[in-house]
Amino acid sequence: MIARQRFLAFTLLSCVLLFQSCSNNEPNVTHVAGIELPNILASDTASGAKGEQLLLQKEFEHAIAALRNNQDDAQPLLDLGGIYFQEARITGNQDYYTPAALQVLDRALDLAAINSIQKTYAFSLKSSLYLWMNQYQAAWDLAKEGVALSPNDPGIWGTLTDANIAMGYYTDAVKTADKMTSIRPDLRSYSRIALLRQTYGDIPGAIDAMKLAVDAGVPSMEATEWARVAIGNLYLQAGKPDSADTYFRTALRQSPRYAVAELGLARMYACTGDYDSAAIFAHNACASTPNATNELFLAQLYRWKGDATAAEKLANTCIEKLNTKSNTASKTKKLPNNTASELALAYYLRNDLKNALKYAKKDLELHPENQEANELLGWLYYLNGSAKGALPFIEKSLSTGSKNPSTLYRAGLIIRDAGEATRGNILLQDATNSFPNTDPKVLGNLF
């Protein structure tokens, strides 16, 4: 969330170079049990809380030693999968850690000695990794299999909740989150309850639940700071940027260089019209985690600042990387990364609405009930000049009563221009009530 000429060229160049260095760097590996295990990257230990990083490094070394001692033991492989998973969460370097995690999880699942508890944990982690790859159906199938195997395990119910949300099965997600909470009310269950309350338009209730999540966590640990940032995002959606600022900055103090918090501050400053400050924090997010989410928001900032050339250049860079990512299967050679939704946003930022629409359709095919996928396709139909074509998709995005200001703003424009002026204007007013001084073009693309 954070003047002007000196940051533009520097910001763009830094994000591109950092991505290239991250992508092209051949990491050292540890050879054990006939496989190559990627090490935790030294550059990644600068992100997040130092204590958590040191703990993960120690756990990594312990798991390697245990695997050397007994290569037929599933537990050290599962431990490594969890370590890679957590490193990916802390650093955002999913392109590096996701294939590594899938490799060890698949090897563990192939062992005859793996027990049902271990198998459920492997299913849970693997499902979460598939969600990162936007392989929604595969993630849902694995989570369902895990629940059938261990119906009293809270973790697998949480994973199934995530998969239900990704698929757009919101009623089922409420049930699975409630089941998880009944077994173990903790940070993980409270945070999922909060996200579902947000989905159903209960922002105050979502804030209350996410505060419970933070209170249940350990300060500075990634999961706790993720929940703290989520509170900030909820306050921002409620039109309370000062409260949001407090939570974002607290998360950054607890977990330095945490890109999720940096991006939260970027959104906050964009909401208030301070695009120069927003660019600073968006650059910070790119520097620590040069992924499509952060870089595309930075490209959006360039557009808002009036620099269409910089926006298009960064969007083109993202498209090139995303196409490479989608065309290269993961090291498991089983499922590729699905980048359709990110490509839709990138082409939109390049003003190539035809290709943006094409990729939004591809993404919706994979989870046709998902509200965000429907909203994106509806918005792109509208930008392509078809309010009536957009209508069924934007209606689905409103089906749970979302109070997301961007959703309401987009829906208001589409419904008004499709012929329902009164209802459309009410939605537009609802969207702007909490953000009376925010530029409409920002409001329609902020959250």
N, C-alpha and C positions, 0 to 999 in steps of 0.2 A: 502497500500500500505505500509508494513514494517515489540557473538551474538549467536549462534546456539544451542549448547547442552542445555543450561539452559532454553531456551524457549519451546523446543519441548514437553517435558512431561507436563510442566506447562500449556501450551496452550491447549493441548488436554484435560487434566483433567478439566481445568476451564470451557471450553465450555460444556463438558458433565455434570458437576455438576450444572452449571447454568441452563442448560436446564431442568435437573431433578427437581431442586428446583422450577423453574417456572411452570413446568407441574404438580408437586405434591402438590403445595401450594393451599389450599382451601381458596379462597378469602372471605372476608366478603361481605354480601349482604344487600341491603336495601329493606325492605318489604313495598310495597305500591300498592294500587289498586289490591290486590290479586295476585301479581306476585313478584318474587324475582329479583331485579335488581342488577347486579354485580357492586360493587363500583370501582372507579378508583384505581388501585393498587398503594400503597405508593412507592413501589420500582420503578415504572415507571416514577414517577415525577422527577427522577434524569436525565432523558433523555430529550434532546431538550432544548429550551430556557425557562428559569424560568418563564418569563412573560406569555408565552403562556400556560404553564402548570397551573399556578395560575388562569388564565382566564377560562380555561376549567373546573377546579374544581369548580369555582364560578358558571359557567353556569350549571354544573351538579346539584349542590345544588338547584339552582333556578328552574330547570326543575322538580326535585323531589318535591319541594314545590308546584309547579303548578299542578302536577299530583295528589298530595294529595287533593288539593282544588277541582279538577274536573277530575275524572278518565275517563270521557267520552270525554275529549278534546284531539284531535289528536296531537295538536302542541307540548306539552311537550314530548310526545313519540317520535315525529320526532326530536325534539331537542336532546333527549338522543341518538337517532340513529346517529345523526351527531357528537355528542361528542365521542361516542364509535369509530366511524369511524376515527375521527381525532387522537384519542389516539392510534389506531392501526397504523396509518401512522407514528406518531412520534416515537413510541416505537418499532414498528415491531412485537408487541405481538398480532398477528392476531388470534392465536388459542384461546385467551381469549376474545378479544373484538368483533370478528366477530359474534359468536353465540349470544352475548349480543345485538349487533346492529340488527341482524335479528329478534330477539325476539320482540323488541319494535316496529320495523317497521311493522311486521306482525300484531301485536296487533292494531297499528294505522290504517292499511288498513282494518281491520275488523270493524272499527267504522262506524256507519251510517252517522255521522256528518262530515266525512272527505271531504274536497272540492277538486276540480280538481288540484289546485296549490299544495296543500299538497300531494295529491296522486302522482303527477309527481315527487315531491322531493323524496318521498318514493321509487318510481320506480328507480330513478336515483341512490340513495344510495344502494339500494338492488342489482341493476345490477353491481355496482362497487364491492360490497362484493362477488358476484358470480364470478367475474373475479379473485379476490384473491383466491377463491376456485378452480380456473381453470375449472369452469363450463361455458364454453364459449357460448354454444347455449342458455342456460337459461339466461345468461346476455344479449345477443343480443335480445332475444325475449322481455325481460322486457324493454329494452331501446327503441325498436321499438314501444311498446305499449305506453310508455311515450311520445314519439314524436307525435304520433297520438292524444294523449290527450291534449298536450300543445305545439303546433308547434312553438310558439314564445318564449319558455323558453330556454335560452342559455345553462343552465346546462345539460339538457337532451340531447342536441345535442352533447355536449362534451362526455357524457357517451356513446352515440351511436358511436361516433368516436372511443373511446377506444374498444368497442365491435367489431366494424368493423375491427380494426387492429388485435385483438385477433383471429378473424375468418379468417383473411387473405383477407378481402375484401378491398384492399388498394385504389382502384379507388373510391369506395363509401366513404371511410374514408376521402379522400381529400375533397369530396363534403360536408360531414357533418361538417368537421372542418372549412371549408370556411363559412358555414351557421352560425356556432357558432360565428365566428369572426365578421361576418356582424351584428350580434345582439349585441354582447358585446366584443369588443377587450380588453382583459385583460390578466392577468398572465395565466389563465387556457387555453384560446384559443391560445395565442402565443406559449405556451409550446407544445400544440398538433401540431400546424403548424410546429414547429421545429422538432418534432419526425418524422413527415411525410417527411419533407425535407431530414432528415437523411436516412429514408427508401429508398428514391429515389436517394441517392448518392450525395446530395447537402450538403456537410458538412459545407462549409462557410455560406451558407444560413441558415442552421440549427443553427449555432452559433449565427448569427445575430438575428434570431427570439427568441432564448432562452435568449439572453441578454435583449430583449424587455420584456420578461416575468419577469426577475429578476427586471428590472427597474419598472415594474408595481406592484411589490409586496412590502411587508413590511419586512425589514431586520429582521432576526432571526426567523420569522415565518416559520413553516415547509415547506409550499408550495414554499416559496421563496428560501429556502436553498436547497430544492430538485432540483429546476431549476438551482441553482448555481452549484451544483454537476454535473448536466447534461451537463453544459458547459464544466466542467473539463473533463468529459468522451468524449465529442466531440473533444476537443483539443488532448486528448490522442489518439483517433482514427486517428487524423490527423498527428500523429507523433510529437507532441509538448508537451513533458512531463513537461517542465518547466512551461508553461502556465497552464497546467492541475493542477500542484501542487498548484499554487496560488489560484485557485478556490476551490480546495478541502480544503485547510487549512483555507481559509476565511470562508467557511461554518462551519467548526469545531469551529472556534472562535465564530461565531454567534450562533451556536447550539451545545453546548458541548455534547460529546458522541453520536453524530449523526452517526449511523452505516453506512448509505449510503455514507457519506463522508469518513469514516474510510476505507470502502471497496474500494473506489476510490483510496485512497493513497496506499492500498495494491496492486492494479492492476498496479499502476504507478511504484512502486518499482520493481514489478515482471518484468515489461517491460524492465527495465534497468538492470535486472540481480541481483539486490540486494534482494535476497530472505529472508535474515535475517530481514531486515527492513520491507519487505512485511509481514512477519509472525507476527511482532509486531502489525501492524495495522489490519491485519486479526483477530488476537486474540482480539483486542479492539472491532471489529465489533461483534464477537461472544459473548463477555462479555456483551455488551449492548443489542444485539439482537441475541439470539442463535437460528437462523432459518436455514433451509436447504441451502439457497443461500450462506450465510456466511460460514457455516461449510464445505460445499463442496468445496468452493474456498480454504479454509484452507487445506483441504485434498489434493487438487491439488498442493498447495505449498509444502507440504511434499514430494510429488512425485518429483517435480522439484528439491528439495533439496537432493534427493536421499534416503529419509527415507521411503521405501515402507511399512514397518511395521506400522508406525504411520498413513500413508495415508489409509491403509486398515482398521485399527482399527477405525478411525474416520468415514470412509465410512460405515462400518458395523453398527456403532452407528446410523448414519443417516438413513440407511435402516430400522433398527428396529423401529425408531420413525415414519418414513414415512408410514410404513406398519400399525402401530397402528393408525395413523391419517387417512389413507384411509379406514380402516375397521371400524372406529367409526364415525357414522353419526353425523352431527352437532346437537345441542340441538333442532333445529327446526324439526328434524326427516324428513326432506324433501330432502335435497341434501347432499351427503357426499363430503368431500374434494377429489378432483382428484389430485393424486400425481404422475401420470405416468411419466411426464417429469423429475421430480426430482429423481424418482427411476431409470430412465434410466441413469442419470448422476452419481448417487451413485454406481450403478453396474459397470459402465464404470470405475470409480475410483477404484473399487475393482478388476478390470481386469476380470470381469465376463461379457464378451461381448455378450454371448447368452441371458442372462436376460436383459442386457441393450438394446439390439435390440428388445426384446419382449415388453418392456415398451415404447420404442420410437414409435413402431407401434401403441400401444394403444393410445398414446397421439395424433398421427397424425389422427387417426380415428375421433377424436373429433373436429378437425379443419383442414381439409386436405389442405386448401389453405394457411395456415400460413407458412411464410418463415422460421422462426426459427425451427418449428417442422419438416419441410422438410429437413433443413440443418442437424439437429441432426440425423435423421434417415439415411440420405445419408452418413454422417460421420461414423456412426456405421456399415453400410453395408461395407464401405471401410475398416474399421479396422477388419471386419470379413473376409476380403479377396476378396470382390466382388466390384471392381471399376465399372463394368458395371451395377451391381444392384444398385449402389449408384447414377448413372448418372442422371436419371430422377428427383430424389429428389434434388440433388444439383443444377440442372438447374433451378428448381422452386425457389430456394433460391436466385438466381441471377436475377430473372425476373424483378425487379424494378431498377436494376442498383446499388445495394448496394456497398458501398466502405468500408464496415467493413473489416479490415485487416484479421481477423480470417476466415471470410467467404471466402474471396478471396484466402487465403492460402489453406484452405480445398478443395475449388473448383479446384484450380490449380493442386493439387495432384491427385484428382479423375479424372479430365478431361484428364490430361496427361497420367495416367496409364490406362485409358479406351481407349486410342488410338489416342487422339488429342494432340500430344506432343507440337506443336507450340502454340496452344491456351492455353494449360495448363501452359506452361512456362511463357507466358505473364502474366497470372493471378498471378503466383508465384512471378514474378518480381514486379508487382503492389503491392502485399501484403508486400513485404520486402523493397520497396523504402523508405518508411518513418521510417523503423525500421531496419536499416542495421546491428545493433549490438545486436539485440534481438535473443535469442535462438529460432530456428524454432519450437521446441516443445511447447514453451510458446506462440509464435505468433499464433499457430493453436488452442489454447484453452483459449486465454486471454479475449476476449470480448463477 
